[in-house]
Amino acid sequence: MDGTDVNALDRAKKIQPNGMQLLAAGDDLGQVRILEYPCLVKNSQGVKGRGHSSHVTNVLFDNSDKLLFSTGGEDQTVLQWKV
C-alpha cells in the first residue's frame, strides 16, 4: 500500500452543460476529489477537498447533485460538501 488507494467513488446523476458528469472519489490520504466523467485528460487532478484526518471510507452525491457527503475512517466523521 502506497497511500494513494481510492476507497470510494460516486457518479453524479445529472449531466453537465458540456455533456459530462461529475465523479467523486475518496482516498487513503483523506482527500475528496471531484473530476469530470468521462475524464479525457490523462492524470487529471480535478478539484481536491481536504477535511478528513484519516482515510475516506465513502462518498455520495445527494439527489440534486448540489451536495456531496463523505465519511471518514478513524476520524469517524461525516462531512457535507457544497459542489
C-alpha positions, 0 to 999 in steps of 0.5 A, a space after each residue: 500500500 502506497 497511500 494513494 488507494 481510492 476507497 470510494 467513488 460516486 457518479 453524479 446523476 445529472 449531466 453537465 452543460 458540456 455533456 459530462 458528469 461529475 465523479 467523486 472519489 475518496 482516498 487513503 490520504 483523506 482527500 475528496 476529489 471531484 473530476 469530470 466523467 468521462 475524464 479525457 485528460 490523462 492524470 487529471 487532478 480535478 478539484 481536491 477537498 481536504 477535511 478528513 484526518 484519516 482515510 475516506 471510507 465513502 462518498 455520495 452525491 445527494 439527489 440534486 447533485 448540489 451536495 456531496 457527503 463523505 465519511 471518514 475512517 478513524 476520524 469517524 466523521 461525516 462531512 457535507 460538501 457544497 459542489 
